């Protein structure tokens, strides 16, 4: 996951858009590391699935997973 500000994101939107997959936009002025940690912990702990692979896929919606798009 990449943390970024709205300003950074706007700067990356060359051509009018940017694919922001695996990015979390934060307000730099109000950034609270502990609040972010609590939020991430809650998000990760809420993931439920029958297999580790399914858990990885669901967590991959939030941040990059090393096996994302893996084809055996």
MDTraj code that builds the backbone (N, CA, C; nanometers):
import mdtraj as md
import numpy as np

residues = "UNK UNK UNK UNK UNK UNK UNK UNK UNK UNK UNK UNK UNK UNK UNK UNK UNK UNK UNK UNK UNK UNK UNK UNK UNK UNK UNK UNK UNK UNK UNK UNK UNK UNK UNK UNK UNK UNK UNK UNK UNK UNK UNK UNK UNK UNK UNK UNK UNK UNK UNK UNK UNK UNK UNK UNK UNK UNK UNK UNK UNK UNK UNK UNK UNK UNK UNK UNK UNK UNK UNK UNK".split()
xyz = np.array([
    [0.0840, -0.1153, 0.0000],
    [0.0000, 0.0000, 0.0000],
    [0.0895, 0.1229, 0.0000],
    [0.0497, 0.2200, -0.0780],
    [0.1210, 0.3460, -0.0824],
    [0.0339, 0.4527, -0.0186],
    [0.0875, 0.5202, 0.0819],
    [0.0166, 0.6331, 0.1404],
    [0.0510, 0.7562, 0.0600],
    [-0.0491, 0.8351, 0.0270],
    [-0.0232, 0.9562, -0.0490],
    [-0.1224, 1.0647, -0.0098],
    [-0.0878, 1.1880, -0.0427],
    [-0.1766, 1.3013, -0.0159],
    [-0.2581, 1.3307, -0.1414],
    [-0.3683, 1.4036, -0.1262],
    [-0.4448, 1.4432, -0.2449],
    [-0.3594, 1.5243, -0.3428],
    [-0.2676, 1.6049, -0.2899],
    [-0.1808, 1.6858, -0.3754],
    [-0.0884, 1.5981, -0.4591],
    [-0.0298, 1.4956, -0.3959],
    [0.0572, 1.4043, -0.4690],
    [-0.0218, 1.3329, -0.5774],
    [-0.1402, 1.2854, -0.5379],
    [-0.2255, 1.2134, -0.6323],
    [-0.2604, 1.3006, -0.7522],
    [-0.2935, 1.4264, -0.7266],
    [-0.3250, 1.5192, -0.8359],
    [-0.2043, 1.5377, -0.9275],
    [-0.0853, 1.5429, -0.8689],
    [0.0364, 1.5581, -0.9487],
    [0.0649, 1.4370, -1.0358],
    [0.0202, 1.3192, -0.9934],
    [0.0413, 1.1966, -1.0696],
    [-0.0640, 1.1786, -1.1793],
    [-0.1686, 1.2570, -1.1731],
    [-0.2798, 1.2407, -1.2676],
    [-0.2491, 1.3107, -1.4000],
    [-0.1346, 1.2796, -1.4552],
    [-0.0970, 1.3352, -1.5854],
    [-0.1913, 1.2797, -1.6913],
    [-0.2395, 1.3642, -1.7762],
    [-0.3354, 1.3201, -1.8758],
    [-0.4775, 1.3166, -1.8203],
    [-0.4953, 1.3608, -1.6943],
    [-0.6278, 1.3735, -1.6387],
    [-0.6726, 1.2610, -1.5474],
    [-0.5917, 1.1538, -1.5361],
    [-0.6325, 1.0446, -1.4468],
    [-0.5102, 0.9668, -1.3994],
    [-0.5316, 0.8876, -1.2945],
    [-0.4261, 0.8042, -1.2380],
    [-0.4914, 0.6805, -1.1780],
    [-0.4421, 0.5631, -1.2095],
    [-0.4937, 0.4394, -1.1531],
    [-0.4356, 0.4259, -1.0126],
    [-0.5171, 0.4518, -0.9108],
    [-0.4685, 0.4595, -0.7732],
    [-0.4859, 0.3293, -0.6952],
    [-0.4845, 0.2182, -0.7644],
    [-0.4974, 0.0907, -0.6943],
    [-0.3855, 0.0744, -0.5924],
    [-0.4194, 0.0247, -0.4758],
    [-0.3249, 0.0007, -0.3667],
    [-0.2687, 0.1299, -0.3072],
    [-0.3433, 0.2379, -0.3195],
    [-0.3043, 0.3655, -0.2591],
    [-0.4073, 0.4038, -0.1534],
    [-0.3620, 0.4663, -0.0489],
    [-0.4497, 0.5194, 0.0543],
    [-0.4212, 0.6686, 0.0638],
    [-0.5232, 0.7482, 0.0425],
    [-0.5075, 0.8940, 0.0435],
    [-0.5276, 0.9446, 0.1857],
    [-0.4309, 1.0220, 0.2340],
    [-0.4362, 1.0768, 0.3688],
    [-0.4210, 1.2285, 0.3639],
    [-0.4809, 1.2946, 0.4603],
    [-0.4657, 1.4386, 0.4767],
    [-0.3376, 1.4625, 0.5557],
    [-0.2384, 1.5201, 0.4927],
    [-0.1077, 1.5378, 0.5553],
    [-0.1181, 1.6188, 0.6843],
    [-0.1993, 1.7230, 0.6835],
    [-0.2117, 1.8104, 0.8012],
    [-0.2757, 1.7381, 0.9192],
    [-0.3666, 1.6464, 0.8934],
    [-0.4379, 1.5771, 1.0003],
    [-0.3878, 1.4340, 1.0201],
    [-0.2773, 1.3972, 0.9551],
    [-0.2282, 1.2596, 0.9605],
    [-0.1972, 1.2190, 1.1035],
    [-0.2490, 1.1034, 1.1430],
    [-0.2282, 1.0482, 1.2760],
    [-0.1862, 0.9028, 1.2588],
    [-0.0596, 0.8764, 1.2822],
    [-0.0048, 0.7423, 1.2612],
    [-0.0787, 0.6369, 1.3440],
    [-0.1119, 0.6695, 1.4670],
    [-0.1825, 0.5738, 1.5521],
    [-0.3228, 0.5462, 1.5002],
    [-0.3903, 0.6487, 1.4511],
    [-0.5242, 0.6291, 1.3944],
    [-0.5158, 0.5409, 1.2699],
    [-0.4128, 0.5627, 1.1883],
    [-0.3937, 0.4797, 1.0697],
    [-0.3688, 0.3350, 1.1113],
    [-0.2865, 0.3138, 1.2109],
    [-0.2583, 0.1787, 1.2588],
    [-0.3864, 0.1104, 1.3067],
    [-0.4685, 0.1812, 1.3824],
    [-0.5952, 0.1237, 1.4297],
    [-0.6862, 0.0898, 1.3123],
    [-0.6931, 0.1779, 1.2145],
    [-0.7789, 0.1572, 1.0978],
    [-0.7328, 0.0339, 1.0194],
    [-0.6007, 0.0241, 0.9940],
    [-0.5467, -0.0905, 0.9201],
    [-0.5673, -0.2205, 0.9972],
    [-0.5441, -0.2179, 1.1273],
    [-0.5636, -0.3366, 1.2096],
    [-0.7076, -0.3841, 1.2008],
    [-0.8006, -0.2926, 1.2116],
    [-0.9428, -0.3279, 1.2037],
    [-0.9767, -0.3863, 1.0667],
    [-0.9253, -0.3244, 0.9601],
    [-0.9510, -0.3742, 0.8247],
    [-0.8961, -0.5150, 0.8062],
    [-0.7737, -0.5395, 0.8491],
    [-0.7114, -0.6708, 0.8318],
    [-0.7826, -0.7757, 0.9166],
    [-0.8135, -0.7429, 1.0398],
    [-0.8790, -0.8391, 1.1281],
    [-1.0208, -0.8723, 1.0844],
    [-1.0822, -0.7877, 1.0049],
    [-1.2190, -0.8130, 0.9605],
    [-1.2263, -0.9101, 0.8424],
    [-1.1124, -0.9409, 0.7816],
    [-1.1101, -1.0298, 0.6657],
    [-1.1299, -1.1747, 0.7118],
    [-1.2271, -1.2397, 0.6500],
    [-1.2535, -1.3798, 0.6793],
    [-1.2665, -1.4575, 0.5485],
    [-1.2137, -1.5775, 0.5493],
    [-1.2232, -1.6647, 0.4318],
    [-1.1893, -1.8073, 0.4745],
    [-1.2164, -1.9019, 0.3871],
    [-1.1914, -2.0430, 0.4169],
    [-1.0465, -2.0848, 0.3957],
    [-0.9715, -2.0126, 0.3101],
    [-0.8335, -2.0508, 0.2815],
    [-0.7422, -1.9287, 0.2901],
    [-0.6108, -1.9547, 0.3074],
    [-0.5137, -1.8458, 0.3094],
    [-0.5133, -1.7728, 0.1754],
    [-0.5312, -1.8460, 0.0667],
    [-0.5336, -1.7838, -0.0656],
    [-0.6469, -1.6825, -0.0754],
    [-0.7651, -1.7203, -0.0272],
    [-0.8788, -1.6285, -0.0311],
    [-0.8555, -1.5068, 0.0589],
    [-0.7916, -1.5296, 0.1741],
    [-0.7590, -1.4164, 0.2609],
    [-0.6634, -1.3220, 0.1889],
    [-0.5620, -1.3781, 0.1246],
    [-0.4679, -1.2959, 0.0484],
    [-0.5358, -1.2162, -0.0603],
    [-0.6286, -1.2780, -0.1310],
    [-0.7015, -1.2063, -0.2361],
    [-0.7805, -1.0898, -0.1780],
    [-0.8433, -1.1105, -0.0652],
    [-0.9239, -1.0043, -0.0038],
    [-0.8361, -0.8932, 0.0508],
    [-0.7242, -0.9300, 0.1117],
    [-0.6320, -0.8271, 0.1590],
    [-0.5695, -0.7524, 0.0416],
    [-0.5570, -0.8205, -0.0729],
    [-0.5024, -0.7581, -0.1927],
    [-0.5884, -0.6452, -0.2458],
    [-0.7107, -0.6366, -0.2024],
    [-0.7954, -0.5238, -0.2407],
    [-0.7510, -0.3973, -0.1696],
    [-0.6849, -0.4153, -0.0569],
    [-0.6373, -0.3033, 0.0225],
    [-0.4941, -0.2662, -0.0142],
    [-0.4082, -0.3642, -0.0250],
    [-0.2676, -0.3409, -0.0573],
    [-0.2160, -0.4498, -0.1481],
    [-0.1027, -0.4258, -0.2092],
    [-0.0447, -0.5210, -0.3032],
    [-0.0099, -0.6519, -0.2324],
    [-0.0471, -0.7622, -0.2910],
    [-0.0156, -0.8952, -0.2400],
    [0.0842, -0.9583, -0.3365],
    [0.1903, -1.0178, -0.2846],
    [0.2970, -1.0696, -0.3702],
    [0.2491, -1.1754, -0.4696],
    [0.1387, -1.2444, -0.4404],
    [0.0889, -1.3469, -0.5305],
    [-0.0272, -1.2966, -0.6176],
    [-0.0507, -1.1667, -0.6166],
    [-0.1573, -1.1100, -0.6969],
    [-0.1356, -1.1441, -0.8447],
    [-0.2388, -1.1895, -0.9085],
    [-0.2379, -1.2245, -1.0508],
    [-0.1500, -1.3464, -1.0828],
    [-0.1091, -1.4215, -0.9815],
    [-0.0267, -1.5400, -1.0024],
    [-0.1076, -1.6469, -1.0769],
    [-0.0456, -1.7050, -1.1752],
    [-0.1060, -1.8150, -1.2504],
    [-0.0109, -1.9352, -1.2415],
    [-0.0582, -2.0500, -1.1882],
    [0.0302, -2.1670, -1.1766],
    [0.0673, -2.2228, -1.3135],
])
top = md.Topology()
chain = top.add_chain()
for i, resn in enumerate(residues, 1):
    res = top.add_residue(resn, chain, resSeq=i)
    for name in ("N", "CA", "C"):
        top.add_atom(name, md.element.get_by_symbol(name[0]), res)
traj = md.Trajectory(xyz[None], top)
